[in-house]
């Protein structure tokens, strides 16, 4: 299963099971050695060290060494996978 698909499924389950509305990621950018994550209005949400690997409206994937770490829209870790 794709890492991006997995993160999206987790977010949908949170909404359906817990009734929790999760804020959407508007963009994620590489800034030096950090990935900066912003909401849809351009407000900063969080920052993590590493290299931006990709993002969706619900997850951000960051490469650190030989691993991809996936975080939700609040910056909480979802999973990590070796490359």
Residue pairs with C-beta under 8 A, 6 or more apart in sequence:
3 61
3 68
3 70
3 79
3 81
4 54
4 56
4 59
4 61
6 70
6 78
6 79
7 56
7 58
7 59
7 61
7 70
7 72
7 78
7 79
8 56
8 58
8 59
10 59
10 72
10 78
11 22
11 58
11 59
11 72
11 73
14 20
14 22
15 21
15 22
22 58
22 72
22 73
22 74
23 39
23 45
23 73
23 74
24 39
24 40
24 57
24 58
24 73
25 37
25 38
25 39
25 40
25 45
25 55
25 56
25 57
25 58
25 59
25 60
25 73
26 38
26 39
26 40
26 41
26 42
27 37
27 38
27 42
27 55
28 35
28 36
28 37
28 38
28 52
28 55
28 60
29 35
29 36
29 38
29 52
30 51
30 52
31 47
33 49
33 50
34 47
34 48
34 49
34 50
35 47
35 48
35 49
35 50
35 51
35 52
35 60
35 62
36 44
36 47
37 44
37 45
37 46
37 47
37 48
37 55
37 60
37 71
37 73
37 75
38 44
38 45
39 45
45 73
45 74
45 75
46 71
46 74
46 75
48 60
48 62
48 69
48 71
48 75
49 62
49 64
50 62
50 63
50 64
50 69
51 62
51 63
51 64
52 60
52 61
52 62
52 63
53 61
53 62
53 63
53 68
54 60
54 61
55 61
57 73
58 72
58 73
59 70
59 71
59 72
59 73
59 78
60 70
60 71
61 68
61 69
61 70
61 71
62 68
62 69
62 70
62 71
63 69
63 83
66 82
66 83
67 80
67 81
67 82
67 83
68 80
68 81
68 82
68 83
69 77
69 79
69 80
70 77
70 78
70 79
70 80
70 81
71 77
71 78
72 78
